[in-house]
Amino acid sequence: MRGRGGCGLVLTEICSVMDGSGRGDARNLLIDSDEKIPSFRAMVDAVHQTGAKFGLEIYYPGCQGVPALIPDGTCVSPSGQESKLTHAPTRALAHDEVLEVIDTFVQGIRQGTSPDFAIMVRITADEYLRMIGIDDGITLPLAVEYCRMFQEWGADAIDVSAGNYETMNWAWEPVSFDEGWKSVNGYTCEPSRISHMLRPGGTHILIRSPLPA
């Protein structure tokens, strides 16, 4: 089914599920309480009226948060490693804080969806950090391992990106780049290969940065 103008799915992009350390921008969407549901419902209804479907991307920024929006001015992430893009001060999450983040994601899903709402997991597969001289990040084999875990946990779909904010000039390359550039010069870790490495099942794979067939 497609909506008016040919669009079948409208995604919100980042929607935080907790304030403070959970905000990636002063104006990004926030669904952390039931009182916000009516406004979201109005937005969803407007999209449905066109015939399209609506998707809500719940989000936590980690080390790419905004210090000015955090009470103590320090971002938090699982490892405590600072963002190579923002270089904002960052500390590692404590165990109870990790559990709190998980709980806010669960609550965000409950507040923003209905019981029959499809759940999609978005991951970055091969971050192209080596393109900027950094030898770390999620590799393709590790991304496949993560995808298999999400598949076993019942994810309806997995949305695969080929980069993150630190490598956005390559992950979301400008039109001046040659088509299929990610598959040349030995860089063959295209995320489209993930769909061929997962077990057959009901999980759909969406490729955010696909290569030509």
ZIJO-V355513 format. One record per residue. N is the residue number from 0. RES is the residue in one letter. D_CENTER is the distance of its C-alpha to the mean C-alpha in Angstrom with 2 decimals. Layout:
BEGIN
<<N | RES | D_CENTER> <N | RES | D_CENTER>>
END
This chain:
BEGIN
<<0 | M | 24.19> <1 | R | 23.50> <2 | G | 23.92> <3 | R | 26.23> <4 | G | 25.83> <5 | G | 24.16> <6 | C | 20.56> <7 | G | 19.48> <8 | L | 16.06> <9 | V | 14.81> <10 | L | 11.20> <11 | T | 11.14> <12 | E | 7.99> <13 | I | 7.80> <14 | C | 10.27> <15 | S | 11.46> <16 | V | 13.28> <17 | M | 15.74> <18 | D | 17.75> <19 | G | 18.91> <20 | S | 16.69> <21 | G | 13.71> <22 | R | 13.97> <23 | G | 12.29> <24 | D | 15.03> <25 | A | 18.36> <26 | R | 17.72> <27 | N | 14.17> <28 | L | 14.33> <29 | L | 15.31> <30 | I | 16.13> <31 | D | 17.91> <32 | S | 21.22> <33 | D | 23.06> <34 | E | 24.73> <35 | K | 21.68> <36 | I | 21.56> <37 | P | 24.34> <38 | S | 22.60> <39 | F | 19.46> <40 | R | 21.92> <41 | A | 23.70> <42 | M | 20.64> <43 | V | 19.85> <44 | D | 23.58> <45 | A | 23.82> <46 | V | 21.27> <47 | H | 23.02> <48 | Q | 26.31> <49 | T | 25.44> <50 | G | 24.84> <51 | A | 21.07> <52 | K | 18.41> <53 | F | 15.87> <54 | G | 12.24> <55 | L | 10.77> <56 | E | 7.11> <57 | I | 8.00> <58 | Y | 6.88> <59 | Y | 8.89> <60 | P | 9.60> <61 | G | 11.88> <62 | C | 14.12> <63 | Q | 12.73> <64 | G | 14.10> <65 | V | 17.26> <66 | P | 20.44> <67 | A | 22.50> <68 | L | 20.62> <69 | I | 21.04> <70 | P | 24.57> <71 | D | 25.51> <72 | G | 23.57> <73 | T | 21.76> <74 | C | 18.03> <75 | V | 17.13> <76 | S | 15.04> <77 | P | 15.86> <78 | S | 17.99> <79 | G | 19.21> <80 | Q | 18.67> <81 | E | 18.41> <82 | S | 16.05> <83 | K | 17.92> <84 | L | 16.94> <85 | T | 18.10> <86 | H | 20.36> <87 | A | 20.16> <88 | P | 22.08> <89 | T | 20.02> <90 | R | 21.24> <91 | A | 20.18> <92 | L | 19.39> <93 | A | 22.40> <94 | H | 22.37> <95 | D | 22.94> <96 | E | 20.12> <97 | V | 17.66> <98 | L | 19.20> <99 | E | 18.91> <100 | V | 15.15> <101 | I | 14.97> <102 | D | 17.52> <103 | T | 15.85> <104 | F | 12.77> <105 | V | 15.50> <106 | Q | 17.42> <107 | G | 14.65> <108 | I | 14.29> <109 | R | 18.08> <110 | Q | 18.56> <111 | G | 16.24> <112 | T | 17.21> <113 | S | 20.38> <114 | P | 21.32> <115 | D | 20.99> <116 | F | 17.51> <117 | A | 15.36> <118 | I | 12.41> <119 | M | 9.51> <120 | V | 7.23> <121 | R | 4.34> <122 | I | 5.79> <123 | T | 7.64> <124 | A | 11.20> <125 | D | 13.96> <126 | E | 12.90> <127 | Y | 16.28> <128 | L | 17.20> <129 | R | 20.70> <130 | M | 20.97> <131 | I | 21.31> <132 | G | 23.45> <133 | I | 21.20> <134 | D | 21.65> <135 | D | 18.78> <136 | G | 15.12> <137 | I | 13.65> <138 | T | 16.28> <139 | L | 16.41> <140 | P | 18.62> <141 | L | 16.43> <142 | A | 13.35> <143 | V | 15.86> <144 | E | 17.00> <145 | Y | 13.66> <146 | C | 13.33> <147 | R | 16.91> <148 | M | 16.36> <149 | F | 13.73> <150 | Q | 16.25> <151 | E | 19.07> <152 | W | 17.47> <153 | G | 17.39> <154 | A | 13.94> <155 | D | 14.91> <156 | A | 12.38> <157 | I | 9.89> <158 | D | 7.78> <159 | V | 8.56> <160 | S | 8.20> <161 | A | 11.30> <162 | G | 10.59> <163 | N | 9.09> <164 | Y | 10.78> <165 | E | 13.79> <166 | T | 14.40> <167 | M | 13.49> <168 | N | 17.12> <169 | W | 16.71> <170 | A | 13.21> <171 | W | 14.00> <172 | E | 17.66> <173 | P | 20.46> <174 | V | 22.79> <175 | S | 25.40> <176 | F | 23.84> <177 | D | 25.65> <178 | E | 24.08> <179 | G | 23.08> <180 | W | 23.27> <181 | K | 20.66> <182 | S | 23.15> <183 | V | 26.14> <184 | N | 27.75> <185 | G | 26.61> <186 | Y | 22.85> <187 | T | 22.38> <188 | C | 19.09> <189 | E | 17.45> <190 | P | 14.48> <191 | S | 16.65> <192 | R | 18.85> <193 | I | 16.50> <194 | S | 17.64> <195 | H | 21.17> <196 | M | 20.71> <197 | L | 19.52> <198 | R | 22.19> <199 | P | 23.29> <200 | G | 22.11> <201 | G | 20.43> <202 | T | 16.79> <203 | H | 15.68> <204 | I | 13.77> <205 | L | 12.06> <206 | I | 12.23> <207 | R | 10.37> <208 | S | 13.15> <209 | P | 16.13> <210 | L | 19.52> <211 | P | 22.74> <212 | A | 24.43>>
END
